[in-house]
């Protein structure tokens, strides 16, 4: 099946350049602004979408197209990417990846499993998170802290936290089998360098990876909030190297030292 590349996979697109910069070396990506007409799905993929509404079928097809394009950049021939029982993509052996889609954007990122243990990618429209949704997504501490922080260029910190938690979920759920509630994860955002860290806010889960190894990055522009979460094979400790004082000054959540 001739898949080609999404026509809007434009390396010069300023917002997409920033999105690609969220990921470490060894990550391959393919993006679309969702105006593309995707090629037909493979049979195994089409079966999983047989009962979906047309909009969901198209969104799914664009995501699989971007995923195949990203895998092609890593040297793999086009092949089906089935749906696992937990609804996440079944990536080819030896690879990890993540797909995201929202109004006006679809994208996928992949990496070899000997480079990254896990990866998560989320993009959301740069619009504020509603107060009702913020109460479902954010812990009381996060809500208190984000109200005291200078606002981001667009959207709000609630949307950044939502997007970061989505990326964390996509990063850890497929491997661990744990579907965390939003409020079970607490995210600490560092606005000055565009990074974030995450920790469990509730009980521990034996199958979860050590979240101090997770590297989080985010970007905000006039159109989108985008977040990346990854765990490197070689990373055995927190990736942050700044001092505690520097990190506390840089943290969204002033008044509490970030996790070390």
C-alpha positions as CSV (number, residue, x, y, z in Angstrom):
1,X,0.0,0.0,0.0
2,X,1.4,3.4,-1.0
3,X,1.2,5.6,2.0
4,X,3.4,8.6,1.1
5,X,3.8,11.4,3.5
6,X,1.2,13.8,4.9
7,X,1.3,16.8,2.6
8,X,1.3,19.2,5.5
9,X,4.4,17.5,7.2
10,X,6.2,20.8,6.7
11,X,9.6,21.0,8.5
12,X,9.5,24.8,8.2
13,X,6.2,25.2,10.1
14,X,7.3,27.3,13.1
15,X,4.9,25.7,15.6
16,X,5.9,22.2,14.5
17,X,9.6,23.0,14.8
18,X,8.9,23.8,18.4
19,X,7.0,20.6,18.9
20,X,9.8,18.5,17.4
21,X,12.3,20.2,19.7
22,X,10.3,18.8,22.7
23,X,11.7,15.3,22.1
24,X,15.2,13.9,22.6
25,X,17.5,12.7,19.8
26,X,16.3,9.5,18.2
27,X,12.7,10.4,18.0
28,X,11.0,10.5,14.6
29,X,7.9,12.5,13.9
30,X,5.2,13.2,11.3
31,X,2.6,15.9,11.6
32,X,-0.5,17.0,9.6
33,X,-2.8,20.0,10.0
34,X,-5.7,17.6,9.4
35,X,-6.6,19.0,6.0
36,X,-4.9,16.0,4.3
37,X,-7.0,13.1,2.9
38,X,-5.4,10.0,4.4
39,X,-4.9,6.8,2.4
40,X,-7.1,3.8,3.2
41,X,-6.5,1.9,6.5
42,X,-5.0,-1.6,6.6
43,X,-7.7,-4.2,7.1
44,X,-6.9,-4.9,10.7
45,X,-7.1,-1.2,11.5
46,X,-10.4,-0.7,9.5
47,X,-12.1,-3.5,11.5
48,X,-11.4,-1.7,14.8
49,X,-13.1,1.5,13.3
50,X,-16.0,-0.2,11.7
51,X,-18.6,1.1,14.1
52,X,-17.0,4.5,14.6
53,X,-18.6,7.7,13.3
54,X,-17.0,9.2,10.2
55,X,-15.2,12.0,12.0
56,X,-13.5,9.5,14.3
57,X,-12.7,7.2,11.4
58,X,-10.9,10.1,9.6
59,X,-9.1,11.2,12.7
60,X,-7.9,7.6,13.3
61,X,-6.8,7.3,9.7
62,X,-4.8,10.5,9.9
63,X,-3.1,9.4,13.1
64,X,-2.2,6.0,11.6
65,X,-0.9,7.7,8.5
66,X,1.3,10.0,10.5
67,X,2.5,7.0,12.6
68,X,3.5,5.1,9.5
69,X,5.3,8.2,8.1
70,X,7.2,8.5,11.4
71,X,8.1,4.8,11.3
72,X,9.2,5.2,7.7
73,X,11.7,7.8,8.8
74,X,13.1,5.2,11.1
75,X,13.5,2.8,8.2
76,X,10.3,0.7,8.6
77,X,8.1,-0.3,5.7
78,X,4.4,0.7,5.9
79,X,2.4,-1.9,7.9
80,X,-0.7,-2.1,10.0
81,X,-0.7,-0.5,13.5
82,X,-3.5,-2.4,15.2
83,X,-5.4,-1.3,18.3
84,X,-4.6,-3.0,21.6
85,X,-7.1,-4.1,24.2
86,X,-6.5,-0.9,26.1
87,X,-7.2,1.1,22.9
88,X,-3.5,2.2,22.5
89,X,-1.6,1.6,19.3
90,X,0.2,-1.8,18.9
91,X,3.6,-0.5,17.7
92,X,6.0,-2.7,15.8
93,X,8.3,-4.9,17.8
94,X,11.3,-2.8,19.0
95,X,9.5,0.5,18.8
96,X,7.6,2.8,21.1
97,X,5.4,5.7,20.0
98,X,2.5,8.0,20.6
99,X,-0.3,9.6,18.5
100,X,-2.2,12.8,19.2
101,X,-5.0,14.6,17.5
102,X,-7.1,17.7,18.1
103,X,-8.9,20.3,16.0
104,X,-6.4,21.4,13.3
105,X,-3.6,19.0,14.2
106,X,-2.7,15.3,14.0
107,X,0.8,14.0,14.8
108,X,2.8,10.9,15.8
109,X,6.2,10.3,17.3
110,X,8.2,7.1,17.4
111,X,11.5,5.9,18.7
112,X,13.5,2.6,19.0
113,X,12.9,0.8,22.2
114,X,16.6,0.6,22.8
115,X,16.7,4.5,22.9
116,X,13.4,5.2,24.8
117,X,11.5,2.9,27.1
118,X,8.3,5.0,26.7
119,X,7.1,8.1,25.0
120,X,3.9,10.3,25.3
121,X,2.8,13.2,23.1
122,X,-0.2,15.4,23.4
123,X,-1.4,18.5,21.6
124,X,-4.4,20.6,22.6
125,X,-5.9,23.9,21.3
126,X,-4.5,26.9,23.0
127,X,-7.7,27.7,24.9
128,X,-8.2,28.0,28.7
129,X,-9.3,25.0,30.6
130,X,-12.8,25.5,32.0
131,X,-13.1,25.8,35.7
132,X,-15.3,22.7,36.0
133,X,-12.7,20.6,34.1
134,X,-9.8,22.1,36.0
135,X,-11.4,20.8,39.2
136,X,-11.5,17.3,37.7
137,X,-7.9,17.4,36.3
138,X,-5.9,19.4,38.9
139,X,-5.1,18.7,42.5
140,X,-6.0,21.4,45.0
141,X,-2.4,22.2,45.3
142,X,-2.0,22.6,41.5
143,X,-5.0,24.9,41.4
144,X,-3.7,27.1,44.2
145,X,-0.3,27.3,42.6
146,X,-1.4,28.0,39.0
147,X,-3.5,30.9,40.2
148,X,-0.4,32.6,41.7
149,X,1.8,32.1,38.6
150,X,2.2,34.6,35.7
151,X,0.1,33.4,32.8
152,X,1.6,31.6,29.8
153,X,1.5,33.3,26.3
154,X,-1.9,31.8,25.5
155,X,-4.3,29.3,27.0
156,X,-3.7,29.0,30.8
157,X,-1.7,26.8,33.2
158,X,-4.8,24.6,33.6
159,X,-4.6,23.6,29.9
160,X,-0.8,23.0,30.2
161,X,-1.3,20.8,33.2
162,X,-4.1,18.9,31.4
163,X,-1.9,18.4,28.4
164,X,1.1,17.4,30.5
165,X,-0.9,14.7,32.3
166,X,-2.2,13.4,29.0
167,X,1.4,13.0,27.8
168,X,2.3,11.3,31.0
169,X,-0.6,8.9,30.7
170,X,0.3,8.0,27.1
171,X,3.9,7.5,28.2
172,X,3.3,5.1,31.1
173,X,-0.1,3.4,30.6
174,X,0.7,1.0,27.7
175,X,3.7,-0.5,29.4
176,X,2.4,-0.5,33.0
177,X,-1.3,-1.4,32.3
178,X,-2.3,1.3,34.8
179,X,-4.9,3.9,33.9
180,X,-4.3,6.7,36.3
181,X,-6.9,9.3,37.1
182,X,-5.8,12.9,36.4
183,X,-5.6,13.8,40.1
184,X,-3.5,10.8,40.9
185,X,-0.6,12.5,39.1
186,X,0.8,15.9,40.3
187,X,2.8,17.9,37.8
188,X,5.4,20.5,38.5
189,X,5.9,23.0,35.7
190,X,9.1,25.0,35.1
191,X,8.1,27.9,32.9
192,X,11.5,29.4,32.3
193,X,12.9,26.3,30.5
194,X,9.7,24.7,29.3
195,X,10.0,21.5,31.3
196,X,7.8,19.6,33.8
197,X,8.2,16.7,36.2
198,X,5.6,14.4,37.5
199,X,5.0,12.4,40.7
200,X,2.3,10.1,42.0
201,X,0.0,12.1,44.3
202,X,-1.8,9.0,45.7
203,X,-0.9,5.4,46.3
204,X,1.9,3.6,44.5
205,X,1.4,1.1,41.7
206,X,4.0,-1.7,41.5
207,X,4.0,-1.8,37.7
208,X,4.6,1.9,37.2
209,X,8.0,3.2,36.2
210,X,9.9,5.5,38.4
211,X,8.4,8.9,37.5
212,X,11.6,10.7,38.6
213,X,13.1,9.3,35.3
214,X,10.4,10.9,33.2
215,X,11.5,13.9,31.1
216,X,8.7,16.3,30.4
217,X,8.7,19.3,28.1
218,X,6.0,21.7,26.9
219,X,5.5,24.5,24.4
220,X,2.7,27.1,24.1
221,X,1.9,29.2,21.1
222,X,-1.1,31.1,19.8
223,X,-2.6,27.9,18.3
224,X,-1.6,24.9,20.5
225,X,-0.3,23.7,23.8
226,X,2.0,20.7,23.2
227,X,3.6,18.4,25.7
228,X,6.1,15.5,25.5
229,X,6.9,12.9,28.1
230,X,9.6,10.3,27.7
231,X,11.7,7.8,29.7
232,X,15.2,7.2,28.3
233,X,16.7,3.7,28.5
234,X,19.9,5.3,29.8
235,X,18.3,7.6,32.4
236,X,18.4,6.1,35.9
237,X,17.7,9.3,37.9
238,X,15.9,12.6,37.6
239,X,17.1,14.3,34.3
240,X,17.1,17.8,35.9
241,X,20.6,19.0,36.7
242,X,20.0,22.5,38.1
243,X,20.3,23.1,41.8
244,X,17.3,22.9,44.1
245,X,17.3,26.7,44.6
246,X,17.4,27.4,40.8
247,X,14.6,24.8,40.2
248,X,12.4,26.3,43.0
249,X,12.8,29.8,41.5
250,X,12.0,28.4,38.1
251,X,9.0,26.3,39.2
252,X,5.4,27.2,38.6
253,X,4.7,26.1,42.1
254,X,6.6,28.6,44.2
255,X,6.9,27.8,47.9
256,X,7.6,24.1,47.4
257,X,10.8,22.6,46.3
258,X,10.3,20.4,43.2
259,X,11.1,16.7,43.4
260,X,14.7,15.9,43.2
